[in-house]
Amino acid sequence: MYSTAYKMLGGKPAEVNTLGQTLKVIREGLPLEMMDKATVILGVSTKEFVPMLGMNIRSFQRNKKNEAWRLTPLQSEQALKITELVAQANNYFGDHEIALKWLNTPSNAFAKKCPIDLLDTSAGIEAVSEKINALAYGMTA
C-alpha cells in the first residue's frame, strides 16, 4: 500500500511493504522534504499544495521553520494518496507530462472542473482514480 507513492517521494519502498510498516510511516508523519517532492511531482506550488493536505498556508510557513517538523498522520496519508493517484495517471497515460496536462484540464466528468481541483478530499481523489480506471477500460473522458 502506497509503496509507489512513497518511492516517488524519496522513501525506500521496503519501508512500506506491509500494512504495519505503512501505518508506522503514516503515523510518524512524512518529513517536509517529501512534501517538497510532492509539489514537484504534482507540478504545483507549495501554496497550492498545502490546502490539498488540509493545512493553512500560514501554519505551514510557521511550522516549516522547525527542521524536525513532520506532516500529521492525516496530512501524510493525503500526500501519499495524491502521489499514488499521480502514479496511476502516469501509468495510464504513459507519460508524466501528459498525465499532468489531463489533471489540469477541465472535464465534464467533474462538472467542468480540473481533476487536480478535487484532490483536496478523499472523495475527490477516489472520483479521479475511478475516472482513470474507467478510461483504462475503454470509457471516454
N, C-alpha and C positions, 0 to 999 in steps of 0.2 A: 504494500500500500504506500503510495507516494514515493517509491524509490526513484522513478524517472524524474519527478519534480525535485526531489532532494538532491539528486546528482546535478541537475541543471543549475541549482542554486549554489553549487560548490561543495556539497556534502558527499560523503562516501556512501554509496548505495548499501554497503554491508551494515551500516549503522541503522538501517530501517528494513531489514529482511523479515522481521516478524512483527506481529501486531504489538507485542510488548515493547519492542525496540522503537517502533513508530510512535507509540503513545509516550514513551520516555522522552523522545526528541521533541514532540509537540508540547508536553508538559513543562519541559525545561525552557522552552521558548527558543525560537530561531535567533541567531545573532544578527546584528544590524547589517553586517556585510551581505548576508543572504537577501535581505530586503533590498539592498542596493542592486544586487544582481537581478532580482525580480523586476525592478523597474526597467533595466536594460532589456531583459527578455521580452517584456510586455511592450516596450517602446513608448513608455510614458515617463513623465517627470515624477519626482518624489511627491510633489504637491498633488498630482493626480492619483498616485497610488495609495497614499496614506488613507484617504477616505474609503477606498476599497477594502481596507482592513478594519474599518470601523473606528478609525483613530481621528483625533482632531489634529490639524497641522501644527498648532501652537504647542500642544502637549508633546508631539513628536519632536519638534525643534528643541524643546526644553530637555527631554529625555536623551536626545541624541548626544548631548554633551558628556554624558556618563558613558565611558568606554565599555563598562560591563553590562550596559543596558541590553535587554533582550525583549523580543516581542512576547506578548502574553500568549498563553496556550490557544485562545480563540483566534488571535491575530496570526499566530504561526500556522494553524490549520487552514485558515483562509488563504494565506500566502501559498501554501502547498497546493490547495485546491485550484487556485488561479493558475499556478505554474503547470500543474498537471493538465489543465484544460488547454493551455498553450501547446503543450507536448502533443495532446490529442489532435489539435488543429494542424500542427506541423506534420504529424503522421498522415493525416488525411490529405492535406494539400501538397505534401511532398516538398515544401519549401517554406522556410520561416517568414520570409518577406511577404509571400502570398497569404500565409495564414494571418499575419498582422493586418494586411490590407482587408481581408474578409472581416476580421474582428472590428475594424474601424469603418466599415461600410454599413449605412442604414439598411435595414431589412424589413420587408413586410411581415416576416415571421415574428418580429419583435416590435410591432406597432411603429414601424419606421424609425426605430432606434438602432444604434450600433450595438452589436453583441457586447463589445467592451463596456458599454454603459450599464450592463446588467450584472457585472462581476462583483458588485458590492454586497451581494447576498448569496446565500447558499442556493436559494431557489433560482436565482438568475444564472448562477454557474451551472446548475443542473439543466436548466432550459437550453442554454447554449450547447452544453455537452450532448443533450438529446438531439439537437438540430444537426450537430456534426455527425452523430451516429446515423441519423436519417439520411443525410447526404451520402454517407458511406454505403448505404443500402439502396441507393438509387432514387431517393426523393429529391426534389429540387429545392433550391434556396429561395 
